[in-house]
C-alpha cells in the first residue's frame, strides 16, 4: 500500500521564480505526492519546512504540482487550504482540522474568491497561488531563522483520491527536515494518521523535499509591522515572571514562541502573560488586536 500515495509523470518541471521571492524550493523531479481535500472534507495533506533569513510579511505562496487528466482548473478544483505551523521536533506542531494546536496562519479559500489562483502551466502541470494578503484580514509576519512548516492541499469535488484526477504536489529541492504527509482517515491504509516521512511511505528519497516558493516584504523592525498597532507594548523586558501587555484596543490573541518557532503554553489573563515556567533565554511574543498583529522579542531571566 505504500506506493499508492506516490504518483509520477514524465512532464517537464516548471521552475519557481518571482521578483519578490524570499524562499524557494524548485521542482527537482517528475515525482509528486497526493495532497487533496475530498468533497466530504476528508483529506490527505503534505508538508515541508522552511526558514527565512530575515523577518518578513508573507504576501504570496506558490505550490507546484500536476494532475494527469489536465482538468484540475476546469472541473475538479474547488479551492485550496494552506496552513503555517510552528516546528515541533521536526514536524508541524499541529494537524489541519485538529483544534488542539492553532496554526500560525490558515487560509481556506474557495475557487474564485480573493486570494485564490490556479494556473495551468503545461499539459498536466499547475501552479496554485495563494495571495495571503488578499485572503486574510491581518498580516502574517514570520521571524528570521525560525523553522516553520507549510501544509497545503487542493480542495476538490472528488469522492476518492483517484490517480488521474487528484492533485499531486511536485517533489522539490531538499532542505533541512524531510517532507511529511498526514492521512487522518487512513484512506490509503498505510497508517499515516500522524505526520509521517514521505520518503518512508513511498520509498522515494526525492520526496524529502516539495516544490514551493514564498513571496514577502521585509519588515525592518518588529515595531513596524503595522503603524496602527505601534501603541502595543510589553514590559518589563527582560522579565522574570510576568509580561504586562498595554494596548489601545482590546487584545484578541497572545502567543509566545521559542527561537525555533515552537509555540509555547502560557497563560494570558487580558493584562499580563505568565512566563514563570519558561526557561531563561530569548523568546518572541505575538500580540493581536482588531488593528493587526505585532511581534516583540523578550528575554526571560
C-alpha positions in Angstrom: 0.0 0.0 0.0 3.0 2.3 0.5 3.3 3.3 -3.2 -0.3 4.4 -3.6 0.5 7.9 -2.2 3.1 8.4 -4.9 2.3 9.4 -8.5 5.0 10.2 -11.1 4.5 11.8 -14.5 7.0 12.4 -17.3 6.5 16.1 -17.8 8.9 19.0 -17.9 9.3 20.6 -14.5 8.3 24.2 -14.0 10.7 26.5 -12.1 9.7 28.8 -9.3 10.6 32.4 -9.7 9.3 35.9 -8.9 10.8 39.3 -8.2 9.7 39.2 -4.5 10.6 35.6 -3.7 12.1 35.3 -0.2 12.2 31.5 -0.2 12.1 28.8 -2.9 12.4 25.1 -3.3 12.3 24.5 -7.1 10.9 21.4 -8.7 13.5 18.7 -9.0 11.8 15.6 -10.5 8.6 14.5 -12.1 7.5 12.7 -8.9 4.6 14.0 -6.9 2.6 13.2 -3.8 -1.2 13.3 -3.2 -2.3 16.4 -1.3 -6.1 16.8 -1.6 -9.3 17.6 0.2 -12.3 15.4 -0.9 -15.9 16.6 -1.3 -16.7 15.1 2.1 -13.8 17.2 3.7 -11.6 14.1 4.3 -8.1 15.0 3.3 -4.5 13.8 2.8 -2.1 16.7 3.2 1.6 17.1 2.7 4.0 19.5 4.4 7.5 20.8 4.2 9.5 23.1 6.4 11.3 26.4 5.6 13.4 29.0 7.3 13.6 32.7 6.4 16.8 34.8 6.6 15.0 37.9 7.7 11.7 39.0 9.3 9.1 39.2 6.5 5.4 39.8 5.9 4.2 36.9 3.8 2.4 38.1 0.6 2.0 35.1 -1.7 2.8 31.3 -1.6 3.0 29.2 -4.7 2.7 25.4 -4.9 3.8 23.5 -7.9 2.1 20.2 -8.9 0.3 18.2 -11.5 -2.9 16.4 -12.4 -2.7 13.7 -15.0 -6.1 14.4 -16.5 -5.3 18.0 -17.1 -8.8 19.0 -15.9 -7.9 20.4 -12.5 -8.7 24.0 -13.2 -11.9 23.3 -15.1 -13.9 20.6 -13.4 -12.1 19.3 -10.3 -10.6 22.1 -8.1 -13.0 23.9 -5.8 -10.4 25.9 -3.7 -7.4 25.4 -1.6 -6.3 25.2 2.1 -2.9 26.3 3.4 -1.5 26.3 6.9 1.7 27.6 8.5 2.6 25.8 11.7 5.5 26.2 14.2 8.0 23.5 14.4 7.7 20.7 17.0 10.5 18.3 17.0 11.0 18.1 13.2 7.3 18.1 12.3 4.4 20.6 12.2 3.1 21.5 15.7 -0.4 20.6 14.7 -2.6 18.8 12.2 -5.2 20.6 10.0 -8.8 20.5 11.4 -7.4 19.4 14.8 -8.2 22.2 17.3 -5.6 21.0 19.8 -3.0 23.3 18.2 -3.8 26.6 16.5 -1.7 27.2 13.3 0.2 30.5 12.9 -1.8 31.1 9.8 -4.6 29.4 8.0 -6.0 30.2 4.5 -9.2 28.3 3.4 -10.1 29.9 0.1 -12.8 28.9 -2.5 -12.3 28.9 -6.2 -12.8 32.4 -7.5 -12.5 34.1 -4.1 -9.9 36.8 -3.2 -6.6 35.2 -2.7 -7.1 32.1 -4.9 -5.2 31.5 -8.0 -4.7 28.3 -10.2 -2.9 28.4 -13.5 -2.2 25.6 -15.9 1.5 25.7 -16.9 1.7 22.7 -19.2 -0.2 19.7 -20.4 -0.7 18.5 -16.8 1.3 20.9 -14.7 -0.3 23.5 -12.4 0.7 26.3 -10.1 -1.6 27.3 -7.1 -1.0 30.8 -6.0 -2.3 31.8 -2.6 -2.4 35.6 -2.1 -2.1 35.7 1.7 -2.7 39.4 1.9 -5.9 39.2 -0.1 -7.2 36.1 1.8 -6.5 37.2 5.4 -7.6 40.3 7.2 -4.3 40.6 9.2 -0.7 40.3 8.1 1.3 37.2 8.6 4.7 38.1 10.0 7.3 35.4 10.2 10.6 35.7 12.1 14.1 35.2 10.8 15.9 31.8 11.4 12.9 30.1 12.9 11.7 26.8 11.5 8.1 26.9 10.1 6.0 24.3 8.3 3.9 24.8 5.2 0.9 22.5 4.8 -1.1 22.5 1.6 -4.0 20.6 0.0 -6.1 21.3 -3.1 -9.8 21.4 -2.4 -11.7 19.2 -4.9 -15.1 17.8 -5.7 -13.7 14.3 -5.8 -15.1 11.4 -3.8 -11.8 9.3 -3.9 -8.1 10.0 -4.4 -8.2 8.7 -8.0 -4.7 8.8 -9.6 -5.8 10.5 -12.8 -7.9 13.3 -11.3 -6.3 14.2 -7.9 -3.8 16.9 -7.4 -0.2 15.9 -6.7 2.4 18.2 -5.2 5.7 18.0 -7.1 8.9 16.9 -5.3 11.3 19.9 -4.8 14.7 20.9 -3.5 15.5 19.2 -0.2 16.3 21.5 2.7 16.5 20.8 6.5 13.8 18.4 7.7 12.3 15.8 5.3 8.8 16.5 3.9 5.9 14.7 5.6 2.3 13.5 5.0 -0.7 13.0 7.1 -3.7 10.8 6.2 -6.1 11.2 9.2 -8.8 8.9 7.9 -6.1 6.3 6.8 -7.6 6.3 3.3 -4.5 4.6 1.9 -4.2 2.0 4.6 -0.6 2.9 5.4 -1.3 4.1 9.0 0.0 7.6 8.3 -2.6 9.1 10.7 0.1 11.4 12.2 2.9 13.2 10.4 4.9 10.6 8.5 8.0 10.8 6.3 7.1 10.9 2.6 10.3 9.1 1.6 9.5 6.3 4.0 5.9 6.0 2.8 6.8 5.9 -0.9 10.4 4.6 -1.0 11.2 7.8 -3.0 14.1 9.8 -1.5 13.3 12.7 -3.8 10.1 13.4 -1.8 12.1 14.6 1.2 11.5 18.0 -0.4 8.4 19.6 -2.0 8.2 22.4 -4.6 7.0 25.8 -3.4 8.0 29.4 -3.2 7.2 32.2 -0.8 6.9 35.9 -1.6 7.1 38.6 1.0 8.0 42.1 2.1 10.9 42.7 4.5 9.9 44.0 7.9 12.8 46.0 9.2 11.8 46.2 12.8 9.2 44.4 15.0 7.6 47.8 15.8 6.9 48.5 12.1 4.7 45.6 11.3 1.6 47.8 11.3 1.5 51.5 12.0 -1.8 51.2 13.8 -0.5 48.8 16.4 2.5 50.8 17.5 0.7 51.6 20.6 1.0 47.9 21.7 3.8 47.4 24.2 5.1 44.8 26.6 7.1 45.3 29.8 9.3 44.7 31.7 11.9 43.4 29.3 13.9 41.4 30.5 11.4 39.8 32.9 11.5 37.1 35.5 7.8 36.2 35.9 5.2 38.3 34.0 5.0 40.4 30.8 2.4 43.2 31.0 0.7 44.0 27.8 -0.5 47.5 27.0 -2.8 48.1 24.0 -5.0 51.0 22.9 -7.6 48.4 21.7 -8.6 45.0 23.2 -6.1 42.2 22.7 -7.7 39.2 21.0 -4.8 36.8 21.0 -1.4 36.4 22.5 1.1 33.7 21.6 4.7 33.0 22.8 7.3 31.2 20.7 10.8 30.0 21.3 13.7 30.7 19.0 12.9 27.7 16.8 9.3 29.0 16.2 7.6 26.4 18.5 4.5 27.8 20.2 4.6 27.5 24.0 1.8 27.2 26.5 1.4 30.4 28.6 -1.5 32.0 30.4 -2.8 35.4 29.4 -5.4 37.0 31.6 -6.1 40.0 29.4 -3.4 42.1 31.1 -0.4 40.0 31.8 1.4 36.9 30.4 2.7 34.4 32.9 6.2 33.3 31.8 7.3 31.9 35.1 7.6 28.4 33.8 9.8 29.3 30.8 13.5 28.5 30.9 15.8 31.5 30.9 16.5 32.7 27.3 15.2 34.6 24.3 11.6 34.4 23.1 9.1 36.1 20.8 5.6 37.3 21.8 2.9 37.8 19.2 0.1 40.2 20.1 -3.1 40.6 18.0 -5.9 43.2 18.3 -8.5 44.5 15.9 -5.9 46.6 14.1 -3.4 43.8 13.3 -0.6 41.8 14.8 2.8 42.8 16.2 5.7 40.7 17.3 8.2 41.6 20.0 11.3 40.0 21.3 11.8 39.5 25.0 14.2 37.9 27.5 13.3 35.6 30.3 15.8 35.8 33.1 
